[in-house]
Amino acid sequence: MKKLLMNISLLLSAAALLANPQSALAEEKSLQELVDKTPPEGTLELEGRVYEGNVTIDKPMTIVGKEGTHIRGDGTGTVIEIDSPHVTLDTMHVSGSGMDQSSDEEYSGIRVMGENAVIKNVKVTDVFHGVYLSRADNSTIDNVTIIGQSSDSLAKQGNGIQIVRSNNNVIQNTYIEKTRDGIYVEYSNNNMITNNKVTETRYGLHYMYADYNEFHDNEFVGNIGGAAIMQSDSLLLENNSFSFNQGSRSFGLIIQTSREVHVLNNKFYQNQRGLYLEQSTSNTIEGNEFFHNQIGVELWTSSTAHTFFNNVFRKNNTHVVTIGGESFNDWFKNGVGNYWDDPILDLDQDGIGDAPFEATSTLGNLLEENELAYLFLTSPAIQLYEKANALLGNQRIMAVDEYPLMNERETQPMLWTALLLIGMATGLYFVWKRRKA
């Protein structure tokens, strides 16, 4: 009889589970319980389903998800808080942090407060900050996608990746869109930021009081500002692309109150202003291409002692504008100047123009007197204004390149044109002498 009653009870339990499968999930351990039960330096493998957050990790461990693993916060606080060194998160979707801007905590999808963390193969959505490193040295963020809520509300959002007082970190292979700043770095040194794409943000990359950092092979496209370097020294910016950063006072790259920054082999394409320099000194601008910007380089008189050489200026509406008076900078180094797409003679074919090249413009005074002029840089009226002042001889010298470089495509046509002119002049001279005789 007892055995019969036990079997009936088991059958009733099974029937109840089939009728209400959610009850089985209710008996499963929470994500926090799973984390707590994982031994230090152990690995927690998650299923391809939704896990409810928030969760705190306070010991070295690895959490590995699979396709469909989703850690969903409760909309308050940080979704995953890492309070231990040597924590790895791999393959998961994280969403649902608090969005309260008045909180001192600065809520995040993932907040790291321990060294040697690894965040890889992670997607972060519907959060304030995406990934936040706070005093977290020697960490790696790799192959992470962060999507903000809307490019129409950037001021109400946090940053994609925020790095504060964290050194020697690597940020690579990430994709960030529709956040306030894509990657924000403050009081953090010796970080490497490489092969990332940032779009539809305020600033794609923003440095504040951060020295000895490097970023290269990144793409900043369609932001208000591609990258902003402020109060930061001794940086290397190499092989990055700054393109289609358009809008009122937009730029590809701004360097402000910074020095010893090396801007090397970058591309500035279709920006309102390719490179903007203000209150900065002793920076090197080398091997970059400025192509189809409204203004290639904008220099304020407070920005001096820069060296520009081996750069290419092509099809910008205005190559160089200086504002606020003369700016003392060098447009060549060791006999090497820059390529300009204006006609230049090179009769001796040494690859250097026969006379110094002067970049001229009248935009400096116009922009200084009325900032609204920036709104009309794409207007044909601005181009007519420049041409009219050129005809009237009213243009000011913006830059003097003592050794303008000739590229191969320009050298040969200009050489043959010069030889043709010399030949014609010689022929006319002999005709004149014969008639005189």
C-alpha positions in Angstrom: 0.0 0.0 0.0 2.8 2.4 0.9 4.6 1.6 -2.4 1.4 2.3 -4.3 0.9 5.7 -2.6 4.6 6.6 -3.4 4.1 5.8 -7.1 0.9 7.9 -7.2 2.8 10.8 -5.6 5.6 10.6 -8.1 3.1 10.5 -11.0 1.2 13.5 -9.6 4.5 15.5 -9.3 5.5 14.7 -12.8 2.1 15.7 -14.1 2.4 19.0 -12.2 5.8 19.7 -13.8 4.5 19.0 -17.2 1.5 21.3 -16.6 3.7 24.1 -15.2 7.3 23.8 -16.5 8.2 27.2 -15.0 8.1 25.5 -11.5 11.1 23.5 -12.5 13.1 26.7 -13.3 11.9 28.2 -10.0 13.7 25.4 -8.2 17.0 26.0 -10.0 19.7 27.9 -8.3 20.1 31.6 -9.0 23.1 32.9 -10.8 24.5 34.3 -7.6 24.2 30.9 -5.9 26.0 29.3 -8.8 28.8 31.8 -8.6 29.0 31.4 -4.8 29.2 27.6 -5.1 32.0 27.7 -7.7 35.4 27.2 -6.0 38.1 29.8 -6.3 39.9 29.6 -9.7 37.1 27.3 -10.9 35.0 27.5 -14.1 31.3 28.0 -14.1 29.7 26.9 -17.4 26.3 28.5 -18.1 23.5 27.2 -20.4 22.1 29.1 -23.4 19.3 30.7 -21.5 18.4 33.8 -19.5 19.9 34.2 -16.0 18.5 36.9 -13.8 21.0 39.4 -12.3 22.4 41.3 -10.5 25.5 39.4 -9.5 28.8 40.0 -7.6 32.0 38.0 -8.2 34.4 38.2 -5.3 36.9 35.5 -6.1 39.1 34.5 -9.0 37.1 32.4 -11.5 35.9 31.9 -15.1 32.4 32.1 -16.3 31.8 30.7 -19.8 28.5 31.0 -21.6 27.3 29.7 -24.9 25.1 30.9 -27.7 21.9 32.3 -26.0 23.5 32.9 -22.6 21.9 36.2 -21.3 22.6 37.7 -17.9 19.8 40.2 -17.4 19.9 42.8 -14.7 17.0 44.0 -12.7 17.3 47.6 -13.9 18.9 48.8 -10.6 22.6 48.9 -10.0 25.4 47.1 -11.9 24.6 43.8 -13.6 27.9 42.1 -13.1 30.3 43.5 -10.5 33.8 42.0 -10.3 35.5 42.6 -6.9 38.3 40.1 -7.4 41.5 39.8 -9.5 41.8 37.1 -12.2 38.2 36.9 -13.3 37.2 36.0 -16.9 33.8 36.4 -18.6 33.5 34.7 -21.9 30.6 34.5 -24.4 27.4 36.1 -23.0 24.9 38.9 -23.4 24.6 41.4 -20.6 21.8 43.9 -20.2 19.6 45.8 -17.8 21.7 48.0 -15.5 20.4 51.0 -13.6 20.2 54.2 -15.5 20.1 56.8 -12.6 22.5 59.6 -13.6 22.4 61.1 -10.1 24.0 58.0 -8.5 27.6 58.2 -7.5 28.1 54.6 -8.4 27.8 55.0 -12.2 26.0 51.8 -13.0 27.3 49.5 -15.7 26.7 46.4 -17.5 30.1 45.0 -16.2 32.1 46.9 -13.6 35.6 45.6 -13.0 37.4 46.5 -9.7 40.1 43.8 -9.8 43.3 43.3 -11.7 44.0 40.9 -14.6 40.3 40.6 -15.7 39.4 39.3 -19.1 36.1 40.3 -20.8 35.8 38.6 -24.2 33.1 37.6 -26.7 30.5 39.7 -24.8 27.5 41.8 -26.0 26.3 44.6 -23.8 23.0 46.4 -24.3 20.5 48.5 -22.3 22.9 49.8 -19.7 24.4 53.1 -18.5 28.1 52.4 -18.9 29.0 49.3 -20.9 32.2 48.0 -19.4 33.8 50.1 -16.5 37.4 49.5 -15.4 38.0 51.1 -12.0 41.5 50.7 -10.6 41.7 47.5 -12.7 45.2 47.1 -14.1 46.5 44.6 -16.6 43.0 43.7 -17.9 41.9 42.8 -21.4 38.6 43.6 -23.2 38.4 41.6 -26.5 35.7 41.2 -29.1 33.0 43.1 -27.1 30.0 44.7 -28.7 28.3 47.6 -26.9 25.1 49.2 -28.2 23.6 52.3 -26.6 20.0 53.2 -26.4 19.8 56.0 -29.1 22.1 58.5 -30.7 19.4 61.1 -30.0 19.9 60.9 -26.3 23.7 60.7 -25.9 23.8 63.1 -23.0 21.6 60.8 -20.9 23.8 57.8 -21.5 27.1 56.6 -20.1 30.2 55.6 -22.1 30.7 52.4 -24.0 34.0 51.5 -22.2 35.1 53.7 -19.3 38.6 53.4 -17.9 39.4 55.3 -14.7 42.7 55.0 -12.8 43.5 51.8 -14.6 46.8 51.1 -16.2 48.4 48.6 -18.7 45.1 47.4 -20.2 44.3 46.2 -23.7 41.1 47.1 -25.5 40.8 45.4 -28.8 38.4 44.2 -31.5 35.4 46.0 -30.0 32.4 47.6 -31.7 30.6 50.5 -30.0 27.7 52.6 -31.1 25.1 55.1 -29.8 26.8 55.7 -26.4 28.0 59.1 -25.0 31.7 58.5 -25.6 32.8 55.3 -27.2 35.9 54.8 -25.1 36.7 57.2 -22.2 40.1 57.1 -20.5 40.8 59.2 -17.4 43.9 59.2 -15.2 45.0 55.9 -16.8 48.4 55.3 -18.4 50.1 52.8 -20.7 46.9 51.4 -22.2 46.7 49.9 -25.7 43.6 50.5 -27.7 43.6 48.8 -31.1 41.4 47.6 -33.9 38.1 49.0 -32.6 35.2 50.6 -34.4 33.2 53.4 -32.9 30.2 55.2 -34.5 27.3 57.5 -33.6 28.8 58.8 -30.3 29.8 62.2 -29.0 33.5 61.4 -29.0 34.6 58.0 -30.3 37.6 58.1 -28.0 38.2 60.6 -25.2 41.4 60.9 -23.1 41.6 63.1 -20.0 44.8 63.3 -17.9 46.0 60.0 -19.5 49.6 59.7 -20.5 51.8 57.2 -22.4 48.8 55.5 -24.1 48.7 54.1 -27.6 45.8 53.7 -30.0 46.2 52.3 -33.5 44.2 50.7 -36.3 40.9 52.0 -35.0 38.0 53.4 -37.0 36.0 56.4 -35.9 33.2 57.1 -38.3 30.0 59.2 -38.1 30.6 60.7 -34.6 30.3 64.3 -33.4 34.1 64.1 -32.8 36.3 61.2 -33.8 38.8 61.4 -30.9 39.5 64.0 -28.2 42.9 64.2 -26.6 42.7 66.6 -23.6 45.3 67.2 -20.9 47.2 64.1 -22.0 50.9 63.8 -22.9 53.2 61.4 -24.7 50.6 59.5 -26.8 51.0 57.5 -30.1 48.1 57.6 -32.5 48.9 55.4 -35.5 47.0 54.0 -38.5 43.6 55.1 -37.4 40.8 56.3 -39.6 38.7 59.4 -38.8 35.9 59.8 -41.3 32.4 61.4 -41.8 32.6 63.2 -38.4 30.2 66.0 -39.3 28.2 68.6 -37.6 28.5 72.0 -35.9 32.1 72.3 -34.7 32.8 68.6 -35.5 36.3 67.2 -36.0 38.2 64.0 -36.8 40.7 64.5 -34.0 41.2 67.3 -31.4 44.4 67.8 -29.4 43.8 70.2 -26.6 46.3 71.2 -23.8 48.5 68.2 -24.6 52.1 67.8 -25.7 54.4 65.2 -27.2 51.6 63.5 -29.1 52.7 61.6 -32.2 50.0 61.5 -34.9 51.4 59.0 -37.4 50.0 57.6 -40.6 46.3 58.3 -40.0 43.5 59.0 -42.5 41.3 62.1 -42.1 38.4 61.8 -44.6 35.2 63.8 -45.0 35.3 65.6 -41.6 34.2 69.1 -41.0 37.7 69.6 -39.6 40.2 66.8 -39.9 42.7 67.9 -37.1 42.0 70.6 -34.6 44.8 71.9 -32.3 44.3 74.2 -29.4 46.5 75.2 -26.4 48.9 72.4 -27.3 52.6 72.3 -28.0 55.4 70.1 -29.3 53.3 67.5 -31.1 54.4 65.7 -34.3 52.0 65.3 -37.2 53.6 62.8 -39.6 52.6 60.7 -42.6 48.8 61.5 -42.4 46.4 61.9 -45.2 43.9 64.8 -45.1 41.3 64.2 -47.9 38.0 65.9 -48.7 37.6 67.7 -45.3 36.1 71.1 -45.1 39.2 72.2 -43.2 42.2 69.9 -43.2 44.0 71.3 -40.2 42.7 74.0 -37.9 45.3 75.7 -35.6 44.7 78.3 -32.9 47.5 80.7 -32.1 47.7 79.1 -28.6 48.9 75.9 -30.3 52.6 76.2 -31.2 55.9 74.3 -31.8 54.2 71.5 -33.8 56.0 69.7 -36.6 54.1 68.7 -39.7 55.9 66.6 -42.3 55.3 63.9 -44.9 51.5 64.5 -44.8 49.2 64.5 -47.8 46.7 67.3 -48.3 44.2 66.5 -51.1 40.9 68.1 -52.2 40.1 69.8 -48.8 38.0 72.9 -49.2 40.8 74.6 -47.2 44.0 72.8 -46.3 45.0 74.8 -43.3 43.4 77.6 -41.2 45.0 79.4 -38.3 42.8 81.4 -36.0 43.7 84.1 -33.5 46.8 85.3 -35.2 50.0 83.7 -36.4 50.8 80.3 -35.1 54.5 79.3 -35.0 54.9 75.8 -36.3 57.2 73.9 -38.6 55.8 72.5 -41.8 58.9 70.4 -42.6 61.6 68.4 -40.9 65.1 67.6 -42.1 64.3 68.9 -45.6 61.1 66.9 -45.8 57.8 68.8 -46.2 54.3 67.8 -47.1 52.4 66.8 -50.3 49.9 69.4 -51.5 47.5 69.0 -54.5 48.2 72.6 -55.7 50.4 73.1 -58.8 54.1 73.0 -57.8 57.2 73.1 -60.1 60.0 70.6 -59.7 62.4 71.3 -62.6 65.4 69.5 -61.1 63.2 66.4 -60.3 64.6 66.0 -56.8 61.1 65.3 -55.4 60.9 68.7 -53.7 59.2 71.9 -55.1 61.5 74.5 -56.4 60.0 77.2 -54.2 58.3 77.2 -50.8 54.6 76.4 -50.8 52.3 78.9 -49.0 48.9 77.6 -47.8 46.6 80.7 -47.8 43.0 81.4 -46.7 40.7 84.1 -45.4 38.6 81.8 -43.2 40.6 82.5 -40.0 39.3 85.9 -39.4 35.7 84.9 -40.5 35.6 81.9 -38.1 37.2 83.9 -35.2 34.7 86.7 -35.5 31.6 84.6 -36.0 31.4 81.0 -34.9 28.2 80.6 -36.9 30.4 80.5 -40.0 31.2 76.8 -39.1 27.6 76.0 -40.0 28.2 77.1 -43.6 31.6 75.4 -44.3 30.0 73.1 -46.9 28.1 76.0 -48.6 29.3 77.1 -52.0 29.2 80.7 -50.6 32.2 79.9 -48.4 34.2 78.6 -51.5 33.2 81.7 -53.4 34.3 83.9 -50.5 37.7 82.2 -50.5 38.1 82.6 -54.3 37.0 86.2 -54.3 39.5 87.1 -51.6 42.2 85.2 -53.5 41.6 87.3 -56.6 41.6 90.5 -54.5 44.8 89.4 -52.8 43.2 89.5 -49.3 44.2 86.0 -48.3 46.6 85.4 -45.3 49.4 82.9 -45.2 48.3 80.0 -43.0 51.4 77.8 -43.4 54.8 77.9 -45.2 56.3 74.6 -46.3 59.9 75.2 -47.3 60.3 71.8 -48.9 56.9 70.8 -50.5 57.0 67.2 -51.7 56.0 66.1 -55.2 54.3 62.8 -55.6 55.0 60.6 -58.6 51.7 61.4 -60.3 52.2 65.1 -60.1 55.9 65.2 -60.8 55.9 64.0 -64.4 53.0 66.2 -65.8 54.5 69.3 -64.2 57.9 68.4 -65.5 56.7 68.0 -69.1 54.7 71.2 -68.8 57.8 73.1 -67.6 60.0 71.6 -70.4 57.3 72.5 -72.9 57.3 76.1 -71.7 61.1 76.3 -71.8 61.1 74.9 -75.3 58.5 77.4 -76.5 60.4 80.3 -74.9 63.7 79.1 -76.5 62.0 78.8 -79.9 60.5 82.3 -79.6 63.9 83.7 -78.6 65.6 82.2 -81.7 62.8 83.5 -84.0 63.1 86.9 -82.5 66.9 86.9 -83.0 66.6 85.8 -86.6 64.1 88.5 -87.4 66.3 91.1 -85.7 69.3 90.0 -87.8 
